[in-house]
Amino acid sequence: MRNKIAALLVSLALALPVFAATPVNVNKADAATLAKSLDGIGHTKAEAIVAWREEHGPFKSVDELTQVKGIGAATLERNRDAILLSDTAADSKPAPAKAKPKAAKPAGE
């Protein structure tokens, strides 16, 4: 009996749809793309993300998405790895500081 229950549970687990978020730049994507790409984000929440971005400017951190009405910690964590703030990883790193040229020493020193 236990084996039948275990087999049934495994079958059900495998039959359930698997939702995986698709990487998306939340600072550039339109509402339709956000809704299609992020798990638990429907059209209404996607429109709220776009509206927040238009009012406040680009998101500076992934955690800032919790300021959008309807986006809670659980939704954020489900999608954290798929939320991009720029198009490439290089864009999200600060530019290296340029070295200042050394001033020439006056003659005689």
C-alpha positions as CSV (number, residue, x, y, z in Angstrom):
1,M,0.0,0.0,0.0
2,R,2.8,2.4,0.9
3,N,4.5,1.7,-2.5
4,K,1.3,2.6,-4.3
5,I,0.9,5.8,-2.4
6,A,4.5,6.7,-3.0
7,A,4.1,6.0,-6.7
8,L,1.0,8.0,-6.9
9,L,2.6,11.0,-5.2
10,V,5.6,10.8,-7.6
11,S,3.3,10.6,-10.6
12,L,1.3,13.6,-9.4
13,A,4.5,15.6,-8.8
14,L,5.7,14.9,-12.3
15,A,2.4,15.7,-13.8
16,L,2.2,19.2,-12.3
17,P,3.2,22.0,-14.6
18,V,6.6,23.3,-13.8
19,F,6.8,27.1,-13.9
20,A,10.2,28.6,-14.5
21,A,10.8,32.3,-14.8
22,T,12.5,33.5,-18.0
23,P,15.3,36.1,-17.5
24,V,13.9,39.5,-18.3
25,N,15.2,43.1,-17.9
26,V,12.6,44.8,-15.7
27,N,13.9,48.2,-16.6
28,K,13.1,47.8,-20.3
29,A,10.5,45.1,-20.8
30,D,6.9,46.0,-21.6
31,A,4.0,44.6,-19.5
32,A,3.2,41.7,-21.9
33,T,6.8,40.5,-21.7
34,L,7.0,40.8,-17.9
35,A,3.7,38.8,-17.5
36,K,4.9,36.1,-19.9
37,S,8.4,35.9,-18.4
38,L,7.9,36.0,-14.6
39,D,6.2,33.4,-12.5
40,G,3.1,34.7,-10.6
41,I,3.1,38.0,-12.5
42,G,0.0,38.5,-14.5
43,H,-0.9,41.4,-16.7
44,T,-2.1,43.6,-13.9
45,K,1.1,43.2,-11.8
46,A,3.2,43.6,-14.9
47,E,1.4,46.9,-15.7
48,A,2.1,48.0,-12.1
49,I,5.8,47.3,-12.6
50,V,5.9,49.4,-15.7
51,A,3.9,52.2,-14.1
52,W,6.2,52.3,-11.0
53,R,9.3,52.3,-13.3
54,E,7.8,55.3,-15.3
55,E,7.1,57.2,-12.1
56,H,10.3,56.5,-10.2
57,G,12.9,55.6,-12.9
58,P,14.7,52.4,-13.4
59,F,14.9,49.8,-10.6
60,K,18.3,50.0,-8.9
61,S,18.0,46.7,-7.1
62,V,15.8,43.6,-7.4
63,D,14.5,44.2,-3.9
64,E,13.0,47.5,-5.0
65,L,10.3,45.5,-6.8
66,T,8.6,44.9,-3.5
67,Q,7.6,48.6,-3.6
68,V,5.3,47.7,-6.5
69,K,1.7,47.0,-5.3
70,G,1.1,43.2,-5.4
71,I,4.7,42.1,-5.5
72,G,5.6,40.5,-2.2
73,A,8.7,38.7,-0.9
74,A,7.5,35.3,-2.0
75,T,6.9,36.4,-5.6
76,L,10.3,38.2,-5.6
77,E,12.1,35.2,-4.3
78,R,10.5,32.9,-6.9
79,N,11.7,35.2,-9.7
80,R,14.9,36.6,-8.2
81,D,17.3,34.7,-10.5
82,A,15.3,35.8,-13.6
83,I,15.1,39.5,-12.8
84,L,17.7,41.5,-14.7
85,L,18.3,45.2,-14.2
86,S,20.3,45.6,-17.4
87,D,20.8,43.7,-20.6
88,T,24.2,42.2,-19.7
89,A,26.0,41.2,-16.6
90,A,28.8,43.7,-17.5
91,D,26.2,46.5,-17.5
92,S,25.3,45.8,-13.9
93,K,28.9,46.2,-12.6
94,P,30.2,49.7,-11.8
95,A,32.7,51.0,-14.2
96,P,36.3,50.8,-12.9
97,A,37.7,54.0,-11.7
98,K,40.2,55.6,-14.1
99,A,43.7,56.1,-12.8
100,K,44.7,59.7,-12.4
101,P,47.8,60.6,-14.4
102,K,50.8,61.3,-12.2
103,A,51.8,64.9,-12.0
104,A,55.3,65.6,-13.4
105,K,57.8,66.5,-10.7
106,P,59.2,70.0,-11.0
107,A,62.9,70.0,-12.0
108,G,65.3,70.0,-9.1
109,E,63.3,68.0,-6.7
